[in-house]
Amino acid sequence: MSVRALWIISHEKGESVTVRFSRRYPTVEQRAKCLAGSRHVSVPEDATVLQLLLTELGLADLDKPFVAARDDCLYRQRQPALELHVEGAGGGVLWPVLAIPQGPLILACLPLIDAPPEPRPPLSSLFSVSQGLALLTGLQTFLCGSGGKADSEGLASRLAAMPSVLLQVCPLGTPLGAPQTGAPPTAAVPTPAGAQKQPAWKTGLHRGKAVVNVDLKEVVRSMQYGNQSRQDLWDVYGTVTTKDILVHPCVTSLDASILTASSVDDSDSSAFSGPYKFPFSPPIEPFRLCSYTSQVPVPPILGSYQLREKENQLRLAVSLKLHESVRNSFEYCEAHLPFFNRDQMGSVDVKVSSGLLEVSKEKSLLVWVIGQKFPKSREVTLEGRVTFTGQPPGPTDPLCTGLTAYIKLYFRVPDLTLSGCCVDQNSVQVYSSVKPRIITSRELLSSEYYIWNSTGSAPVSSGHMML
């Protein structure tokens, strides 16, 4: 696997967006030309890449919420592997451009695909995608630290060290390792003798307690309409699948029967239920071992949203019910109620049965902070009236006109997965002269969790959400 180009972009609030660092590899680009032939799309200048990337990520043209090349119904964005549509002579589509936004930075790279551009191979079959993401994740940790944040001076010093770092971890465009947080690499220093595996970028041996952390994160999406004419949709995905198994390149072998049993068509209801066993030699830095999808019978929170409009006043009625199978213990749980294409929010007379209500009149937004627990009934309600008489006009959205409106839920539940998937701490085997401490964790997160107003029209999703 090789990288054609790599970019590090800064997008601090209040400052101009700039390319802080970029690197191109002409020898890899020449290989890309030989593979693609007449369909080869050259990597444009950094300024062009910057604008295309910001548009694709929704960070540019904020006054134009609809961009046809990105938001058309026929185009399905698959982050973090993006398409960049290059215009002009020699234009075309750059794919897959891997991008990881992290705090004030965006890290992106264009891996070399060792296959003809058409027909486009599935992402799950491309080893270069996994390698590219591993490289970006390592650089992300090196630049921002394990907490995802870095002071301006520390970030500047690490960016200045990037040429030296890439010379060691990605010579001639071929990744050999990935740096972690810490001081930039310096000259070699004497180290104790031993057979400990070392990454190419680091000159000293690891010092500290022997700990193995295995974290399992599961994400739930939902589209709820509260209307019998529309079917509610939801799905769950995490980070070990009953369908296509995506594994990190450090995995040394997999039983062919697992891959055969789990690689089924969408129309086939059969699936391999595990347990899964992955023998691998882990890199030093944190990494994603594998991904999975799962079916669950019901979404964790069922909601009802009703709006009634009279002149410049809206009557709201909201009900949220936590399913009995879900642990009533959140790290946070919030419901955001935005109102678009109206005058600025005026008076607000809204009551909630549980939690707190925050009002942002400038953003025409109600934030319902439900908190860490639902009441014993597992149901909370919101009722009231909102008037819109202020000036200037509030935020706009071409989709949410009239009574087309939604609630978006944000929540995190620690030590829980809807699928029941978990990592057995006693089954983690480490072959080392030092016995490490094994720490496992799991969590459930919401993503794109919408409850639409049942008294108005609403978009119908055509994605891969399941009943």
C-alpha positions in Angstrom: 0.0 0.0 0.0 1.2 3.5 -0.8 0.0 7.1 -0.5 -0.3 9.4 -3.4 -0.6 12.6 -1.3 -1.3 13.7 2.3 -2.7 16.9 3.8 -3.0 18.4 7.2 -5.5 21.3 7.3 -6.2 23.8 10.1 -9.7 25.1 10.5 -9.6 27.0 13.8 -12.7 29.1 14.6 -12.2 32.8 13.7 -9.1 32.0 11.6 -8.7 31.3 7.9 -8.7 27.7 6.8 -5.2 26.7 5.6 -3.2 23.7 4.5 -0.6 23.5 7.3 1.3 20.6 5.7 1.2 18.6 2.5 3.3 15.9 0.9 3.1 14.4 -2.5 4.9 11.3 -3.8 5.7 11.5 -7.5 6.8 7.8 -7.8 3.4 6.7 -6.4 1.6 9.1 -8.7 3.4 7.5 -11.6 2.2 4.1 -10.5 -1.4 5.5 -10.3 -1.1 6.7 -13.9 0.0 3.2 -15.1 -2.9 1.6 -13.3 -5.6 4.0 -14.4 -4.4 4.7 -17.9 -6.6 7.2 -19.7 -9.0 7.4 -16.7 -6.2 8.8 -14.4 -7.2 11.9 -12.4 -4.2 13.9 -11.3 -4.0 15.3 -7.8 -4.8 19.1 -8.1 -3.1 21.9 -6.3 -3.5 22.2 -2.5 -5.9 25.2 -2.7 -8.2 23.2 -5.0 -8.1 20.1 -2.7 -8.8 22.3 0.3 -11.9 23.8 -1.3 -13.2 20.5 -2.5 -12.6 18.8 0.8 -14.3 21.5 2.8 -17.3 21.4 0.5 -17.6 17.7 0.8 -17.4 17.9 4.7 -20.0 20.6 4.8 -17.5 23.2 6.2 -17.7 25.6 3.2 -20.4 27.6 1.6 -22.4 27.8 4.8 -24.8 30.2 3.1 -25.5 27.4 0.6 -26.8 24.4 2.7 -27.6 22.5 -0.5 -24.6 21.6 -2.8 -25.7 19.4 -5.7 -22.5 17.5 -6.0 -22.7 16.5 -2.3 -26.4 16.6 -1.3 -28.1 15.2 -4.4 -30.3 12.2 -3.5 -28.4 10.0 -6.0 -25.1 10.6 -4.2 -24.4 8.6 -1.1 -21.5 9.9 0.9 -19.5 7.2 2.6 -17.2 8.8 5.2 -14.4 8.7 5.8 -13.8 7.6 2.1 -14.9 10.7 0.2 -15.2 11.6 -3.5 -13.7 14.9 -4.7 -15.1 16.1 -8.0 -12.2 17.9 -9.8 -13.4 20.3 -12.5 -11.6 21.7 -15.6 -9.2 20.1 -18.0 -8.1 16.7 -16.8 -10.8 16.7 -14.2 -12.7 13.7 -12.8 -13.3 12.0 -9.4 -10.6 11.5 -6.8 -11.5 8.4 -4.8 -11.1 7.4 -2.0 -9.9 10.5 -0.3 -9.7 9.5 3.4 -10.4 12.4 5.8 -10.5 12.5 9.7 -11.6 15.7 11.3 -10.0 16.1 14.7 -10.5 19.3 16.8 -8.9 22.1 14.9 -7.4 19.8 12.3 -8.4 17.8 9.3 -6.1 14.9 8.3 -6.5 13.6 4.8 -4.7 11.3 2.4 -5.2 9.7 -1.0 -4.1 6.1 -1.0 -3.1 4.3 -4.2 -5.7 1.8 -5.3 -4.1 -1.3 -7.0 -7.0 -1.9 -9.2 -8.6 -0.3 -12.3 -10.9 2.6 -11.5 -14.0 1.0 -13.1 -15.8 -1.0 -11.9 -15.1 0.6 -8.5 -14.0 -2.1 -6.0 -15.8 -2.3 -2.6 -14.1 -0.5 0.2 -14.0 -3.7 2.4 -11.7 -5.3 -0.2 -9.2 -2.5 -0.3 -6.2 -3.1 2.0 -4.9 0.4 1.2 -8.0 2.0 2.9 -7.3 0.3 6.2 -3.6 1.2 6.0 -4.4 4.8 5.1 -6.8 5.1 8.0 -4.2 3.6 10.3 -1.6 6.1 9.1 -4.0 9.1 9.6 -5.0 7.8 13.1 -1.4 7.5 14.1 -0.6 11.0 12.8 -3.7 12.3 14.6 -2.5 10.9 17.9 1.0 12.3 17.3 -0.2 15.8 16.5 -3.1 16.1 19.0 -2.3 13.6 21.8 -4.5 10.9 23.1 -7.0 13.4 24.4 -7.5 14.9 20.9 -6.3 18.4 21.9 -3.0 20.1 21.5 -1.8 23.6 22.5 -0.7 25.9 19.6 3.0 25.7 20.5 3.1 22.0 20.8 1.1 21.6 17.5 3.4 24.0 15.7 6.5 22.0 16.9 5.0 18.7 15.8 4.0 20.1 12.4 7.6 21.4 11.9 8.8 17.8 12.6 6.4 16.2 10.0 9.0 16.0 7.2 11.3 14.1 9.5 8.5 11.9 10.9 7.2 11.0 7.4 10.7 10.2 6.3 10.8 7.5 8.9 7.2 6.3 9.0 6.2 6.7 5.3 9.3 6.7 3.1 8.6 7.1 -0.6 4.9 7.0 0.2 4.8 3.6 1.8 3.6 3.6 5.5 5.8 1.5 7.8 4.4 2.7 11.2 2.6 5.6 12.8 3.8 8.0 15.4 2.1 8.6 18.8 1.9 11.6 20.9 5.2 12.7 22.5 8.2 14.7 21.5 9.3 14.7 17.9 11.8 11.9 17.0 15.4 12.8 17.7 18.7 11.1 17.3 19.0 7.5 18.6 19.8 7.0 22.2 21.1 3.9 23.9 18.3 1.5 24.9 18.3 -1.8 26.8 18.8 -4.9 24.7 15.8 -7.1 24.1 13.4 -8.4 21.5 10.6 -5.8 22.1 8.9 -4.8 18.9 9.6 -1.1 18.1 7.8 1.2 15.6 10.1 2.9 13.0 9.5 6.4 14.4 10.4 5.7 18.0 13.9 5.5 19.3 13.3 4.3 22.9 11.6 1.3 24.4 8.2 1.6 26.0 8.3 2.4 29.7 5.3 2.0 31.9 2.7 -0.4 33.1 1.7 -3.3 30.8 -2.0 -2.6 30.0 -4.2 -3.8 27.1 -7.3 -1.7 26.5 -10.1 -3.1 24.4 -12.9 -0.6 23.7 -16.2 -1.5 21.9 -18.3 1.4 20.6 -21.7 0.8 19.1 -23.7 3.5 17.3 -27.5 3.6 16.7 -29.2 5.7 14.0 -33.0 6.2 13.7 -35.6 7.9 11.5 -39.0 8.0 13.3 -42.0 9.6 11.7 -45.0 8.8 14.0 -47.1 8.2 10.9 -48.6 5.0 9.7 -48.0 5.9 6.1 -44.2 6.0 6.7 -42.1 3.2 8.1 -39.8 4.0 11.0 -36.2 3.0 10.3 -33.2 2.3 12.5 -29.9 0.4 12.4 -26.9 -0.4 14.7 -23.3 -0.6 13.8 -20.2 -0.9 15.9 -16.4 -1.3 16.1 -16.6 -6.9 15.4 -20.0 -8.1 11.2 -22.7 -10.4 10.9 -22.2 -9.3 7.3 -18.9 -8.1 5.7 -16.1 -8.3 8.2 -13.7 -5.4 8.1 -10.5 -6.0 10.0 -7.3 -4.1 10.7 -4.3 -5.2 8.6 -2.5 -6.4 11.7 -4.9 -9.4 11.8 -2.7 -12.4 10.9 -5.3 -15.0 9.9 -9.0 -15.6 9.9 -10.8 -18.9 9.6 -12.2 -19.1 6.1 -15.5 -20.6 7.4 -16.2 -17.4 9.3 -15.8 -15.3 6.2 -17.9 -17.6 4.2 -20.7 -17.9 6.7 -20.8 -14.2 7.4 -20.5 -12.8 3.8 -24.1 -13.0 2.9 -26.3 -11.0 0.5 -28.6 -8.3 1.9 -31.6 -10.5 1.0 -30.2 -13.5 2.9 -31.3 -13.6 6.6 -28.7 -16.0 7.6 -25.6 -14.7 9.4 -22.7 -16.0 11.5 -23.4 -15.2 15.1 -19.9 -15.7 16.5 -18.0 -15.8 18.7 -15.2 -14.3 16.7 -11.5 -15.0 17.3 -8.9 -12.6 15.8 -5.3 -13.5 16.1 -3.2 -10.4 15.5 0.1 -8.6 16.2 -1.1 -5.1 17.4 0.7 -1.9 16.5 1.9 0.3 19.3 -0.7 3.0 18.7 -4.5 2.7 19.2 -6.2 1.2 16.2 -9.6 -0.1 15.1 -9.6 -3.9 15.0 -12.8 -4.6 13.1 -16.4 -3.3 12.4 -19.8 -4.9 12.5 -23.5 -4.3 11.9 -26.4 -5.8 13.9 -30.2 -6.0 13.9 -32.2 -5.0 16.9 -36.0 -5.3 17.3 -36.7 -1.7 18.4 -34.8 1.6 18.8 -33.7 2.5 22.3 -35.8 5.6 22.6 -39.2 5.9 20.9 -40.5 9.4 20.3 -43.6 11.4 19.3 -43.4 15.0 18.0 -46.4 17.1 17.1 -46.5 20.7 16.0 -49.5 22.9 15.4 -49.2 26.4 13.9 -51.4 29.4 14.3 -50.1 32.7 12.9 -46.6 33.2 14.3 -47.1 30.7 17.1 -46.2 27.0 17.3 -47.7 24.6 19.8 -45.4 21.8 20.7 -46.1 18.3 22.1 -43.2 15.9 22.6 -43.1 12.5 24.2 -39.9 10.3 24.6 -40.0 6.8 26.0 -37.0 4.7 27.0 -37.4 1.1 26.0 -37.4 -1.4 28.9 -34.4 -3.3 27.5 -32.1 -0.3 27.7 -30.3 0.5 31.0 -31.6 3.8 32.5 -28.2 5.3 33.0 -26.8 7.8 30.6 -23.6 9.8 30.5 -25.7 12.5 28.8 -29.1 12.7 27.0 -30.3 15.8 25.1 -33.0 16.5 22.6 -32.4 19.5 20.2 -35.5 21.1 18.6 -34.4 23.6 15.8 -36.8 25.8 14.0 -35.9 27.0 10.5 -37.1 29.5 8.0 -39.0 31.7 10.6 -38.5 35.0 12.3 -36.2 35.0 15.2 -37.7 33.3 18.3 -39.7 35.5 20.6 -41.4 34.4 23.7 -41.1 30.8 24.9 -43.6 29.2 27.2 -42.5 25.5 27.4 -42.6 23.1 30.3 -40.8 19.7 30.6 -41.7 16.8 32.9 -38.1 16.1 33.6 -34.7 17.7 33.0 -33.9 21.3 32.0 -34.8 23.4 29.0 -32.2 25.8 27.4 -33.4 28.4 24.9 -31.1 29.9 22.2 -33.2 32.6 20.5 -30.4 33.6 18.2 -30.3 30.1 16.8 -34.0 29.4 17.1 -33.1 26.3 19.1 -34.5 24.6 22.1 -32.1 22.2 23.9 -33.9 19.8 26.3 -31.3 18.4 28.7 -32.9 15.2 29.9 -29.8 14.3 32.0 -28.5 11.0 33.1 -31.8 9.2 33.9 -35.3 9.0 32.8 -38.0 8.9 35.6 -39.3 5.6 36.8 -42.0 5.7 34.2 -39.2 5.8 31.5 -41.2 8.5 29.8 -40.6 12.3 29.6 -42.8 15.0 27.9 -42.4 18.5 26.7 -45.4 20.9 26.0 -45.8 24.6 25.3 -45.8 27.4 22.9 -43.2 29.3 21.0 -43.7 32.6 19.1 -41.6 34.0 16.3 -41.8 37.8 16.2 -38.2 39.0 16.5 -35.8 40.3 14.0 -33.6 39.5 12.1 -34.8 36.2 10.6 -33.5 33.0 12.1 -31.5 30.2 10.5 -32.7 28.7 7.2 -32.9 25.2 5.8 -34.3 24.4 2.3 -35.8 21.1 3.7 -37.5 22.2 6.9 -40.2 24.5 5.5 -43.7 24.9 7.0 -44.3 22.1 9.5 -41.5 19.9 8.3 -39.4 19.8 11.5 -37.5 17.3 13.6 -36.0 16.5 17.0 -32.4 15.3 17.0 -31.4 13.1 20.0 -27.8 13.0 21.4 -27.0 10.4 24.0 -24.3 8.1 25.3 -24.9 5.0 27.5 -21.7 3.5 29.1 -21.3 -0.2 29.5 -24.1 -1.1 27.1 -24.6 -2.3 23.5 -28.0 -2.9 21.9 -26.8 -6.0 20.1 -25.4 -7.5 23.3 -22.0 -7.6 21.7 -19.1 -7.5 24.1 -15.4 -8.4 24.5 -14.8 -11.3 27.0 -12.0 -10.1 29.2 -11.1 -13.6 30.1 -10.7 -14.6 26.4 -8.1 -11.9 25.6 -4.9 -13.8 25.3 -1.6 -12.0 25.3 1.6 -13.8 24.3 4.3 -11.8 26.2 6.9 -12.3 28.9 5.0 -9.7 30.9 1.5 -10.4 32.1 -0.5 -7.3 31.2 -3.7 -5.9 32.8 -6.7 -6.4 30.5 -9.3 -3.6 30.5 -12.4 -3.9 28.4 -15.2 -1.3 27.9 -18.3 -0.8 25.8 -20.6 2.1 25.1 -23.7 3.0 23.0 -23.8 6.3 21.1 -26.5 8.0 19.0 -25.8 9.3 15.5 -28.3 10.8 13.1 -31.2 10.0 15.5 -34.2 11.9 14.2 -37.8 12.2 15.3 -39.9 14.0 12.7 -43.0 16.1 13.3 -46.0 13.7 12.6 -48.3 16.6 11.6 -46.1 17.7 8.7 -44.3 16.2 5.7 -40.9 14.5 6.3 -38.2 13.0 4.1 -38.1 9.3 3.7 -34.7 7.6 4.1 -33.5 5.2 1.4 -30.4 4.1 3.3 -29.5 0.7 4.8 -31.6 1.1 7.9 -33.3 -2.0 9.1 -36.5 -3.0 10.9 
